[in-house]
Amino acid sequence: MRSLAIAIGLFLFAAFAWRPEAAEGTDFDRYGRLAAFPGKIMVNCPAQDARTAVILAMGQSNIANETEPPPPGAAAHPNLFNFYKGQCAAAATPLLGASGTGGEWLSLLGDALIRSGRYDKVVLVLAAVGGQRILRFAEGDLRDMLDETAAALASRYRVTHALWHQGESDFAAGTDPDAYRAMFHKIVERLRKSGVDAPIFLSTATYCPSMAPWRPANAIQKAQRPDENLGVFAGVDSDALDEATGRFDGCHLSRRGQEWAATAEAAAIAAYDRRP
């Protein structure tokens, strides 16, 4: 019975990740990530200095342009940049480098970091594909995506903070928690070898009850624990949000949930930045 529920849940999750026919001017790369979108404004990439944050965001749908879309006419964010394959666009929803064409909360995070006074500019770099288990990032073709993203960054920027927000598909599929942890360690090791020495903020992210009956304190949550010896720190606990507090479709973050996540992630980054 559980296997049937999981199969149905994964089908529904694939339906969530399904994209309608793309508008003219929309294009995707070979990993299914947004490579072009109508109205994108290409700009010169800013030089990085001590007051420039470069955020590498990795994972599945809740960090991949698949949250609740913003109101029509939402503008680009001043002093926020979206880096993709060596070029920059003014950061505006949806962001290049992620699979969806809906909403996102990374621009809100960038705004929060600038409002804090610690940073003048924020560069957002996405390597995120919805509906994927960690295996594909650790050992499949999305490992190549991470490698390519790190290589493109290395020629221009030093990543200051990395985010990992993924796990809903692994909870639904019943991934062994030790296997999940081992695969996450593989990803961390590969990032380090690619020159990404930034702190990695690991989200707690397993909640999507449409895929499989959800329970708190589950095994994947326990696998998503920080390890400061590896430079891995606690990020957003998105499992704290349910349909009533921050999901617009039962799985993906609502506008309220996005604001909460951005505020929580900004606080985690600020706490790290204050460390001696």
BELKASUL-V439673 format. One record per residue. N is the residue number from 1. RES is the residue in one small letter. PSI is psi in radians with two decimals (999 if undefined). Layout:
# BELKASUL-V439673
n=(N:N)
res=(RES:RES)
psi=(PSI:PSI)
This chain:
# BELKASUL-V439673
n=(1:2:3:4:5:6:7:8:9:10:11:12:13:14:15:16:17:18:19:20:21:22:23:24:25:26:27:28:29:30:31:32:33:34:35:36:37:38:39:40:41:42:43:44:45:46:47:48:49:50:51:52:53:54:55:56:57:58:59:60:61:62:63:64:65:66:67:68:69:70:71:72:73:74:75:76:77:78:79:80:81:82:83:84:85:86:87:88:89:90:91:92:93:94:95:96:97:98:99:100:101:102:103:104:105:106:107:108:109:110:111:112:113:114:115:116:117:118:119:120:121:122:123:124:125:126:127:128:129:130:131:132:133:134:135:136:137:138:139:140:141:142:143:144:145:146:147:148:149:150:151:152:153:154:155:156:157:158:159:160:161:162:163:164:165:166:167:168:169:170:171:172:173:174:175:176:177:178:179:180:181:182:183:184:185:186:187:188:189:190:191:192:193:194:195:196:197:198:199:200:201:202:203:204:205:206:207:208:209:210:211:212:213:214:215:216:217:218:219:220:221:222:223:224:225:226:227:228:229:230:231:232:233:234:235:236:237:238:239:240:241:242:243:244:245:246:247:248:249:250:251:252:253:254:255:256:257:258:259:260:261:262:263:264:265:266:267:268:269:270:271:272:273:274:275:276)
res=(m:r:s:l:a:i:a:i:g:l:f:l:f:a:a:f:a:w:r:p:e:a:a:e:g:t:d:f:d:r:y:g:r:l:a:a:f:p:g:k:i:m:v:n:c:p:a:q:d:a:r:t:a:v:i:l:a:m:g:q:s:n:i:a:n:e:t:e:p:p:p:p:g:a:a:a:h:p:n:l:f:n:f:y:k:g:q:c:a:a:a:a:t:p:l:l:g:a:s:g:t:g:g:e:w:l:s:l:l:g:d:a:l:i:r:s:g:r:y:d:k:v:v:l:v:l:a:a:v:g:g:q:r:i:l:r:f:a:e:g:d:l:r:d:m:l:d:e:t:a:a:a:l:a:s:r:y:r:v:t:h:a:l:w:h:q:g:e:s:d:f:a:a:g:t:d:p:d:a:y:r:a:m:f:h:k:i:v:e:r:l:r:k:s:g:v:d:a:p:i:f:l:s:t:a:t:y:c:p:s:m:a:p:w:r:p:a:n:a:i:q:k:a:q:r:p:d:e:n:l:g:v:f:a:g:v:d:s:d:a:l:d:e:a:t:g:r:f:d:g:c:h:l:s:r:r:g:q:e:w:a:a:t:a:e:a:a:a:i:a:a:y:d:r:r:p)
psi=(-0.75:-0.71:-0.64:-0.74:-0.70:-0.78:-0.76:-0.73:-0.76:-0.63:-0.77:-0.65:-0.68:-0.63:-0.69:-0.69:-0.16:2.40:2.32:2.99:2.24:2.53:2.68:2.36:-0.05:2.39:2.70:2.61:-3.07:-0.21:0.01:0.27:2.58:2.15:-0.36:2.59:2.46:2.37:-0.04:2.37:1.93:2.40:2.93:2.38:2.34:2.64:2.56:2.30:-2.96:-0.28:0.44:2.09:2.37:1.92:2.08:2.02:2.12:2.63:-2.65:-2.65:-0.64:-0.03:0.32:0.71:0.53:0.35:-3.10:2.28:2.67:2.97:2.67:2.50:0.19:2.32:2.89:2.73:2.18:2.46:0.24:2.38:2.58:1.87:2.27:2.05:0.84:-0.04:2.86:2.51:2.69:2.31:2.02:2.54:2.33:2.75:2.51:2.52:0.00:2.80:-0.46:3.09:0.37:-2.35:2.97:2.75:0.04:-0.58:-0.68:-0.68:-0.81:-0.77:-0.75:-0.69:-0.65:-0.75:-0.49:-0.33:-0.12:-0.57:2.53:-0.53:2.60:2.27:2.15:2.23:2.08:2.45:1.30:2.36:2.18:2.65:0.34:2.46:2.82:-0.47:-0.68:-0.55:-0.59:-0.63:-0.14:-2.76:-0.41:-0.26:-0.73:-0.67:-0.78:-0.74:-0.81:-0.67:-0.78:-0.69:-0.73:-0.66:-0.70:-0.49:-0.19:-0.61:2.74:2.12:2.25:-0.53:2.38:2.51:2.37:2.00:1.65:2.68:-0.28:-0.75:-0.59:-0.63:-0.81:-0.62:-0.13:0.55:2.37:2.29:-0.61:-0.66:-0.71:-0.83:-0.76:-0.71:-0.64:-0.71:-0.66:-0.74:-0.78:-0.83:-0.73:-0.69:-0.75:-0.73:-0.41:0.02:0.07:1.72:0.21:2.75:2.49:2.15:1.95:1.99:2.66:1.95:1.69:-0.11:1.97:1.33:-0.24:-0.35:-0.73:2.58:2.18:2.60:2.51:2.87:0.70:2.99:-0.63:-0.68:-0.79:-0.52:-0.37:0.92:2.52:2.78:1.68:-0.40:-0.45:0.06:0.49:2.18:2.81:2.24:-2.46:2.40:1.44:-0.26:-0.20:-0.22:2.27:-2.93:-0.59:-0.46:-0.19:0.33:2.38:-0.29:0.29:-0.25:-0.85:2.67:2.37:3.07:-0.73:-0.76:-0.65:-0.75:-0.71:-0.81:-0.75:-0.74:-0.76:-0.73:-0.69:-0.67:-0.70:-0.73:-0.75:-0.71:-0.71:-0.77:-0.42:-0.15:2.50:999)
